[in-house]
Amino acid sequence: MAFWKKKEKEQIPSAPYTKGTLLIQIFMTFAAVLFIAPILIILNYSFKTKKELYLTSPLALPSSLQFDNYKKAFDKLNLATTFTNTLLYTAVSVLILALLCGITAWAIARCKAKFFRFCYVYFIIGILIPYQALFLPIYMIGYKLNLTNTRYGIIFMYVATGISFGVFLMTSFMSTVPIELEEAARIDGCSVFRTYFTVVMPLLKPAMATLVIMQAFQIWNDYLLASLYVSKKNLKTLTVAIQSLFSAQTSDYTTAMAAIVISVLPVAILFISLQKYFIKGMTVGAVKG
C-alpha cells in the first residue's frame, strides 16, 4: 500500500483544459482531416470499378474490392522495372548526399577561414535558385557530358540539385556537436577521417535522418528532372510511368490510383522508420538549456 501511495504522489497532475487548448485541438483535428481525406479518397478509388468511379460519390465505398486494379497497375507501368529504377535512383542519391553534405558541413563549421565562409554563402545562394529555372543549362551540360539517358547521369543531377539544402541543414545542426569530443579523439591519435566517421557522424543521426527523408521524398516523387533526362523505357521512373495513365486520349483513373498507392508505400515506411530522428532533427536548437 505504501508503494502505491508513493507512486500516486509522484504522478504529475494533468493541466486543466482551457478554451485556448480546446480551440487548438479542434483546429488540429480539422487540419488532420483535411490532410487525410485525399489519401482515403485515393485509396477508396483504387478499389473501385470504372463505373463506380464516375457514378458514385467519392466517399461511397466500393461494392467489392477490385484487387485487379493493382494487377493492372503492375502490368501497365512495368512496375518491376520502374519501381527498381526509382528505388535505385533514390537510394544511391540520398546515400551520396548524406555523406557529402555531412563532410562538407563539418569542414565549414570547424574551419573559420574566409574560403569556407564563401563556400557556405555559395551553398545558401544555391537554395535561393530553384533548379526548375535552370533546366535548359542543366540539360545542355548533361547532353555534352553524355549524362542523358544514363543511370549515373540522373543520380549525379539529383545530387547536384540537392546538395545546397543538405549542406545548409547539416551545418546548422553541426553547432550542437561538442568540439571537445573531436579534440579528445585527436589527442588519442585519431586521424581526421576516423574522427569524423567514429565520433562526429554518429552524433549527426537526427540531421541525416531529416536530410534522408526530405530528399527521398523529393527524388522519389520527382517528375520534371526524370522526364527531362530519361527517355529510354528501361530507365524510366515510377512517377513518369504513372503520368502515362493520364493521357489526353484515354485515362484509366482506377489503375492510376492503385499505382499512386503503390508509389506512396515505400516513402511512408521510410518516414515511419525514421520518424523519431526526423522530429529531433527538425526541432534541434528550438529549446536551449
C-alpha positions as CSV (number, residue, x, y, z in Angstrom):
1,M,0.0,0.0,0.0
2,A,2.8,2.4,0.8
3,F,4.4,1.7,-2.6
4,W,1.2,2.6,-4.4
5,K,0.8,5.8,-2.4
6,K,4.3,6.8,-3.3
7,K,3.6,6.2,-6.9
8,E,0.4,8.4,-6.7
9,K,2.4,11.2,-5.2
10,E,5.0,11.1,-8.0
11,Q,2.3,11.4,-10.7
12,I,2.3,14.9,-12.4
13,P,-1.2,16.4,-12.4
14,S,-2.6,16.9,-15.8
15,A,-3.1,20.5,-16.9
16,P,-6.7,21.7,-16.9
17,Y,-8.5,22.2,-20.2
18,T,-8.7,25.9,-21.3
19,K,-10.6,27.5,-24.1
20,G,-7.3,28.0,-25.9
21,T,-6.3,24.4,-25.6
22,L,-9.7,23.2,-26.8
23,L,-9.6,25.5,-29.8
24,I,-6.1,24.3,-30.8
25,Q,-7.2,20.7,-30.5
26,I,-10.3,21.4,-32.7
27,F,-8.2,23.2,-35.3
28,M,-5.5,20.4,-35.4
29,T,-8.3,17.8,-35.7
30,F,-9.8,19.7,-38.6
31,A,-6.4,20.1,-40.3
32,A,-5.7,16.4,-39.9
33,V,-9.0,15.5,-41.5
34,L,-8.2,17.8,-44.5
35,F,-4.8,16.1,-44.9
36,I,-6.0,12.6,-44.6
37,A,-9.2,12.9,-46.7
38,P,-7.4,12.9,-50.1
39,I,-5.4,9.9,-49.1
40,L,-8.5,8.0,-48.1
41,I,-10.3,9.0,-51.3
42,I,-7.4,7.8,-53.4
43,L,-7.3,4.5,-51.5
44,N,-11.1,4.2,-52.0
45,Y,-10.8,4.9,-55.7
46,S,-8.1,2.3,-56.1
47,F,-10.6,-0.5,-55.2
48,K,-13.5,0.7,-57.4
49,T,-14.6,-0.2,-60.8
50,K,-14.6,2.4,-63.6
51,K,-18.4,2.5,-63.4
52,E,-18.4,3.2,-59.7
53,L,-15.7,5.8,-60.1
54,Y,-18.0,8.0,-62.3
55,L,-21.5,7.2,-61.0
56,T,-21.0,7.1,-57.2
57,S,-19.9,9.6,-54.6
58,P,-16.2,10.0,-53.9
59,L,-16.9,9.0,-50.3
60,A,-19.0,5.9,-51.3
61,L,-17.4,2.6,-50.5
62,P,-16.9,0.1,-53.4
63,S,-19.4,-2.7,-53.7
64,S,-16.4,-5.1,-53.8
65,L,-12.6,-4.7,-53.5
66,Q,-11.1,-4.7,-57.0
67,F,-7.6,-6.0,-56.5
68,D,-7.4,-6.3,-60.3
69,N,-6.6,-2.6,-60.4
70,Y,-3.3,-3.3,-58.6
71,K,-2.6,-6.1,-61.0
72,K,-3.3,-3.8,-64.0
73,A,-1.0,-1.1,-62.5
74,F,1.8,-3.7,-62.1
75,D,1.4,-4.7,-65.8
76,K,0.8,-1.3,-67.4
77,L,3.6,0.5,-65.5
78,N,6.1,-2.3,-66.0
79,L,6.4,-2.0,-62.2
80,A,9.3,-4.4,-61.8
81,T,11.5,-2.0,-63.9
82,T,10.1,1.4,-63.0
83,F,10.0,0.7,-59.2
84,T,13.5,-0.7,-59.3
85,N,14.8,2.3,-61.2
86,T,13.1,4.7,-58.8
87,L,14.4,2.9,-55.8
88,L,17.9,2.8,-57.2
89,Y,18.0,6.5,-58.1
90,T,16.6,7.5,-54.7
91,A,18.8,5.2,-52.5
92,V,22.1,6.0,-54.2
93,S,21.4,9.7,-54.5
94,V,20.4,10.0,-50.8
95,L,23.4,8.0,-49.7
96,I,25.8,10.2,-51.6
97,L,24.1,13.3,-50.4
98,A,24.2,12.2,-46.7
99,L,28.0,11.5,-47.0
100,L,28.9,14.6,-49.0
101,C,26.7,17.0,-47.0
102,G,27.9,15.7,-43.7
103,I,31.6,16.0,-44.5
104,T,31.2,19.4,-46.2
105,A,29.2,20.8,-43.3
106,W,31.8,19.6,-40.8
107,A,34.6,21.4,-42.7
108,I,32.6,24.6,-43.0
109,A,31.5,24.6,-39.3
110,R,35.0,23.8,-37.9
111,C,37.2,25.9,-40.3
112,K,36.9,29.7,-39.9
113,A,38.9,30.7,-43.0
114,K,37.3,33.0,-45.5
115,F,37.2,30.3,-48.1
116,F,34.9,28.1,-46.1
117,R,32.6,31.1,-45.3
118,F,32.5,31.8,-49.0
119,C,31.5,28.1,-49.6
120,Y,28.7,28.4,-47.1
121,V,27.3,31.5,-48.8
122,Y,27.7,29.8,-52.1
123,F,25.5,26.9,-51.0
124,I,22.9,29.3,-49.5
125,I,22.6,31.0,-52.8
126,G,22.0,27.6,-54.4
127,I,18.9,27.2,-52.2
128,L,17.5,30.5,-53.4
129,I,17.7,29.5,-57.1
130,P,15.2,26.7,-57.9
131,Y,16.7,24.1,-60.2
132,Q,13.5,24.1,-62.3
133,A,14.6,27.6,-63.6
134,L,17.9,26.1,-64.8
135,F,16.5,23.2,-66.8
136,L,18.0,24.4,-70.1
137,P,21.6,24.8,-69.0
138,I,21.3,21.6,-66.9
139,Y,20.2,19.6,-69.9
140,M,22.9,21.2,-72.2
141,I,25.6,20.3,-69.7
142,G,24.3,16.8,-69.3
143,Y,24.0,16.3,-73.0
144,K,27.5,17.5,-73.7
145,L,28.9,15.2,-70.9
146,N,26.9,12.2,-72.2
147,L,24.9,12.1,-68.9
148,T,21.4,11.9,-70.5
149,N,19.7,8.5,-70.7
150,T,22.2,7.0,-68.2
151,R,21.6,5.9,-64.6
152,Y,24.7,7.7,-63.2
153,G,23.7,10.9,-65.1
154,I,20.3,11.3,-63.4
155,I,21.9,10.3,-60.0
156,F,24.5,12.9,-60.5
157,M,21.9,15.6,-61.2
158,Y,19.8,14.7,-58.1
159,V,23.0,15.0,-56.0
160,A,23.9,18.3,-57.7
161,T,20.4,19.8,-57.1
162,G,20.0,18.6,-53.5
163,I,23.5,19.4,-52.1
164,S,22.8,23.0,-51.3
165,F,19.9,22.3,-48.9
166,G,21.8,19.4,-47.4
167,V,24.8,21.4,-46.6
168,F,22.7,24.2,-45.1
169,L,20.8,21.7,-42.9
170,M,23.9,19.8,-41.7
171,T,25.8,23.0,-41.0
172,S,23.0,24.3,-38.8
173,F,23.0,21.0,-36.8
174,M,26.8,20.9,-36.6
175,S,26.7,23.6,-33.9
176,T,25.2,21.2,-31.5
177,V,28.1,18.7,-31.8
178,P,30.6,19.4,-28.9
179,I,34.0,20.2,-30.3
180,E,35.6,18.8,-27.1
181,L,34.9,15.2,-28.3
182,E,36.8,15.8,-31.5
183,E,39.7,17.3,-29.6
184,A,39.8,14.3,-27.3
185,A,39.8,12.0,-30.3
186,R,42.8,13.8,-31.9
187,I,44.7,13.6,-28.6
188,D,44.0,9.8,-28.6
189,G,45.6,9.7,-32.1
190,C,42.6,9.5,-34.3
191,S,43.1,10.7,-37.9
192,V,40.7,13.3,-39.5
193,F,38.7,10.6,-41.3
194,R,38.4,8.4,-38.2
195,T,37.4,11.3,-36.1
196,Y,34.6,12.1,-38.4
197,F,33.3,8.6,-39.0
198,T,33.6,7.3,-35.4
199,V,32.9,10.5,-33.4
200,V,31.1,13.1,-35.4
201,M,29.0,11.1,-37.8
202,P,27.1,9.1,-35.1
203,L,26.0,12.3,-33.5
204,L,24.6,13.5,-36.8
205,K,21.9,10.8,-37.0
206,P,18.9,13.2,-36.4
207,A,20.1,15.7,-39.1
208,M,21.0,12.9,-41.5
209,A,17.6,11.3,-41.0
210,T,15.9,14.6,-41.7
211,L,18.0,15.0,-44.8
212,V,17.3,11.4,-46.0
213,I,13.6,11.7,-45.5
214,M,13.2,15.1,-47.2
215,Q,15.5,14.3,-50.2
216,A,14.0,10.8,-50.6
217,F,10.5,12.4,-50.8
218,Q,11.7,14.9,-53.4
219,I,13.6,12.4,-55.5
220,W,11.1,9.6,-55.3
221,N,8.2,11.9,-56.4
222,D,10.2,13.9,-58.9
223,Y,8.8,14.1,-62.4
224,L,10.5,17.1,-64.2
225,L,14.1,16.0,-63.9
226,A,13.3,12.4,-64.6
227,S,11.3,13.1,-67.7
228,L,14.0,15.6,-68.9
229,Y,17.0,13.3,-68.5
230,V,15.5,9.9,-69.3
231,S,13.6,8.9,-72.5
232,K,14.6,5.2,-72.7
233,K,11.8,2.9,-71.5
234,N,14.0,0.7,-69.4
235,L,15.3,3.8,-67.4
236,K,12.0,5.5,-66.6
237,T,10.9,6.1,-63.1
238,L,7.6,5.3,-61.4
239,T,6.3,8.9,-61.5
240,V,6.9,9.2,-65.2
241,A,5.2,5.9,-65.8
242,I,2.1,6.9,-63.7
243,Q,1.8,10.1,-65.8
244,S,1.2,7.9,-68.9
245,L,-2.1,6.8,-67.4
246,F,-3.4,10.4,-67.5
247,S,-3.2,10.9,-71.3
248,A,-5.5,13.1,-73.4
249,Q,-7.0,10.2,-75.3
250,T,-7.7,7.6,-72.5
251,S,-7.4,7.9,-68.8
252,D,-7.5,4.9,-66.5
253,Y,-8.1,6.5,-63.2
254,T,-8.7,3.4,-61.1
255,T,-5.5,1.9,-62.2
256,A,-3.7,5.2,-61.7
257,M,-5.0,5.4,-58.2
258,A,-3.8,1.9,-57.4
259,A,-0.3,2.9,-58.9
260,I,-0.3,6.0,-56.6
261,V,-1.0,3.9,-53.6
262,I,1.9,1.6,-54.5
263,S,4.3,4.5,-55.1
264,V,3.4,6.0,-51.7
265,L,4.1,2.9,-49.6
266,P,8.0,3.0,-49.7
267,V,8.3,6.6,-48.6
268,A,5.6,6.2,-45.9
269,I,7.6,3.2,-44.5
270,L,10.8,5.3,-44.6
271,F,9.2,8.2,-42.7
272,I,7.7,5.9,-40.1
273,S,11.1,4.2,-39.6
274,L,13.0,7.4,-39.1
275,Q,10.2,9.5,-37.6
276,K,11.9,10.0,-34.1
277,Y,15.1,11.1,-35.7
278,F,13.2,13.4,-38.1
279,I,11.4,15.2,-35.3
280,K,14.6,15.6,-33.3
281,G,16.4,16.9,-36.4
282,M,13.7,19.5,-37.2
283,T,13.4,20.7,-33.6
284,V,17.1,20.9,-32.7
285,G,18.0,24.3,-31.4
286,A,14.4,25.2,-30.6
287,V,14.9,24.6,-26.9
288,K,18.1,25.7,-25.2
289,G,19.3,24.9,-21.7
